[in-house]
């Protein structure tokens, strides 16, 4: 068994380095989503469109040896179903990891979309099923189910999706979904069922994941915490008679030397405003358990980027430099590879990596870090035991 | 209002014959190996029907159509995915994508549409349909009653237009809900997709009068179409609105009328409903019962290039502004109509409009 390494598509634009918010790529005004500003490869610059840049990243990732990429979906981003279908024809091996919330689509319609995307790509579509945060954020999408209800709905959604996939006829009487004599038509019914990466840290999420997920996907957390989490997920699914794998979504900064890598962080940190730091320490409300778990690992006063180093080569201030999770790995090529291998011994079976700018860094990481990974070779397993 | 010609993308199959619905050109998983064992087939598993759909879309663009209609057919591929798949192979085509209001969250549909508009320079358009009979809908996980279909479409459109044009936008209806929604910054101010609706019931017509950008009529004689157009124009005026009118019709056009009739009969012989009636609906060029299992239109125009041209011009003068055309095989016929029919129709419509001005 080997590990799978994915890249990520920046669906919200990106700065051209970790050091500053500008220059930037895409149509988003740096640091303020309520405004628009075309940077390089933004709408209207030289007739280029942001999808042209996304296409370049997908090519770079597939050429550099990544499986494919996660295509994040948030209120301010472009959408993964659209990006996947637009790039189906001009990519070869890139696998499109589509995050979506079951509440947003009719499950039979979602099955049809997915089967058609499989046909359009030669089987390169896979899911990242998200059940979502909560509160007003969920109502923005027009979704009012409560937190625990939402995982029940996710389970039912995937029950129906699986039920209709190979043609049916399939009938189902759930709390949230009902279907009668449903099933995909030939030839859609002949496609391979998409692999499912599942996100969510609460008990309700784990119960749902244990039933349908192939991979349990988490952000990077302190290593001991992750070991405990992976053990819990794997134990829980084994009780239900299923095996689940674990995957980690993590940003990295890898350079020839550790000093150069930290210099990127230091420059990025020093260019931050006081306001940005304050907001970082006092974020607005959401009932996401994963986000709370990440905040819990941080000191209460931050004077230097060094205050955010929570263990060797792990910095917990990434969300200061760009949107998304807080923890990331910083170090030399060798150190980054070692940390990733360490995560494999803790139970990781797959990674979704990212670094800014995603285009050039896909080549760097593909050329300098991936060849150093031991992954799940026999010797790596022996080392872990010994 | 300018006239547009949209070509149909045959999402569930296409071929040279009257039973073309069962054929999928290029489909890699076809059980039937078309060559004898003595001949090499170089294709392997490299192609499937999507490659052909891409070519049909390219044909529509090169032959001068303004857009393509991507119909929802449960036996075929899913229209939103198909729209994305062909989008980057075309520069100008309007992508009229059919779905029904049970597809999920209206906000999510609108948000996906923002990305389509951003990536295609605003070429994405919606055709929202009723979604078939109740039994069919239940097989799609949709248990809405018949009388809920129209109100649900209206809420779907209301919410989508709301979040596409306003922020914050709040709405709480029977089917859809959003709190402080709407798109900001880079996602704001993109083209609201033109909404094409259809249906003959008084409720459907009333909805179009209130909400549609284009109402699509089934094929009928030009006089009947003129009456329908006038009726809906009057209804819409009561709401202070104007809308466009579409006509969904199939075509068998050949150099001579004889050839067209010969081919029309041959299609009929080859099709599944060859024993059904093929009454001539209005005048000798409009045939019913010919195309139902091929393309889904209500009737087919059969005639020489000149006759078909004149029939389309008559529809235009009856008020039709969007022609939703199809003919099998869709790839070859896109070129045929683009070369022999559309230029003449456009020229005649322009002359008529100058005369009227």
Contacts between the chains, C-beta under 8 A, distances in Angstrom:
chain1	res1	chain2	res2	distance
A	13	B	186	7.2
A	26	B	186	7.1
A	27	B	118	7.6
A	27	B	185	7.9
A	27	B	186	3.8
A	28	B	185	6.1
A	28	B	186	4.6
A	29	B	185	6.1
A	29	B	186	7.6
A	32	B	185	7.3
A	33	B	184	5.7
A	33	B	185	4.9
A	33	B	186	7.8
A	34	B	184	4.7
A	34	B	185	5.4
A	35	B	185	5.2
A	36	B	185	4.7
A	36	B	186	4.5
A	36	B	188	6.9
A	43	B	118	6.8
A	49	B	118	7.2
A	49	B	119	6.0
A	49	B	121	7.5
A	50	B	118	6.7
A	50	B	119	7.4
A	51	B	88	7.5
A	51	B	118	7.5
A	51	B	119	4.1
A	75	B	111	7.9
A	75	B	183	7.8
A	76	B	184	6.9
A	76	B	185	6.7
A	76	B	186	7.5
A	76	B	187	6.5
A	78	B	114	7.7
A	78	B	115	4.3
A	78	B	118	6.7
A	78	B	119	7.7
A	78	B	187	7.9
A	79	B	111	5.9
A	79	B	112	4.7
A	79	B	114	7.6
A	79	B	115	4.4
A	81	B	80	6.9
A	81	B	81	7.5
A	81	B	84	7.5
A	81	B	112	6.0
A	82	B	84	5.7
A	82	B	112	5.5
A	82	B	115	4.0
A	82	B	116	5.5
A	82	B	119	6.7
A	83	B	115	7.0
A	83	B	119	8.0
A	84	B	84	7.4
A	85	B	80	7.2
A	85	B	81	4.8
A	85	B	82	7.8
A	85	B	83	7.3
A	85	B	84	2.6
A	85	B	85	5.2
A	85	B	87	7.7
A	86	B	84	4.7
A	86	B	85	7.6
A	86	B	87	5.5
A	86	B	88	5.5
A	86	B	119	5.9
A	87	B	88	7.9
A	88	B	50	7.7
A	88	B	84	7.3
A	88	B	85	5.3
A	89	B	50	7.9
A	89	B	54	6.7
A	89	B	85	6.3
A	89	B	88	7.1
A	89	B	89	7.0
A	90	B	88	6.9
A	103	B	105	7.0
A	104	B	104	5.2
A	104	B	105	4.5
A	104	B	107	7.9
A	104	B	108	3.9
A	105	B	103	6.8
A	105	B	104	3.9
A	105	B	105	7.4
A	105	B	108	6.9
A	106	B	102	5.5
A	106	B	103	5.6
A	106	B	104	5.0
A	106	B	140	6.9
A	106	B	141	5.4
A	106	B	142	7.0
A	107	B	141	6.0
A	108	B	139	7.5
A	108	B	140	4.8
A	108	B	141	4.5
A	109	B	78	7.5
A	109	B	99	7.9
A	109	B	102	7.3
A	109	B	103	4.8
A	109	B	104	6.5
A	109	B	140	6.9
A	109	B	141	7.8
A	110	B	104	7.7
A	112	B	78	4.3
A	113	B	78	4.7
A	113	B	80	6.3
A	113	B	81	5.4
A	115	B	78	7.5
A	116	B	77	4.2
A	116	B	78	4.1
A	116	B	81	4.1
A	116	B	82	6.8
A	117	B	78	8.0
A	117	B	81	5.1
A	119	B	48	6.0
A	119	B	49	7.3
A	119	B	50	5.9
A	119	B	77	6.5
A	120	B	50	4.9
A	120	B	77	7.8
A	120	B	81	6.1
A	120	B	82	7.8
A	120	B	85	4.9
A	136	B	179	6.3
A	136	B	180	6.5
A	139	B	177	7.3
A	139	B	178	6.9
A	139	B	179	3.6
A	139	B	180	7.3
A	139	B	181	7.9
A	140	B	107	7.7
A	140	B	178	7.1
A	140	B	179	6.6
A	140	B	180	6.2
A	140	B	181	5.3
A	141	B	105	6.4
A	141	B	107	5.4
A	141	B	108	6.6
A	141	B	178	7.6
A	141	B	181	7.7
A	142	B	105	4.9
A	142	B	106	6.7
A	142	B	107	4.1
A	142	B	108	7.5
A	142	B	159	7.1
A	142	B	176	6.0
A	142	B	177	5.4
A	142	B	178	4.2
A	142	B	179	8.0
A	142	B	181	6.8
A	143	B	105	6.9
A	144	B	177	6.1
A	160	B	141	6.6
A	177	B	141	5.9
A	178	B	138	7.7
A	178	B	141	6.7
A	178	B	143	5.8
A	179	B	138	6.9
A	179	B	139	6.7
A	179	B	140	7.5
A	179	B	141	4.4
A	180	B	135	7.6
A	180	B	138	4.0
A	180	B	139	6.0
A	181	B	135	8.0
A	181	B	138	7.4
A	181	B	139	5.2
A	182	B	138	8.0
A	182	B	139	4.6
A	182	B	140	6.9
A	182	B	141	6.6
A	183	B	139	7.6
A	185	B	74	6.0
A	185	B	75	4.5
A	185	B	76	7.8
A	187	B	24	7.3
A	187	B	27	6.7
A	187	B	29	5.9
A	187	B	49	7.9
A	188	B	77	7.0
A	190	B	29	6.2
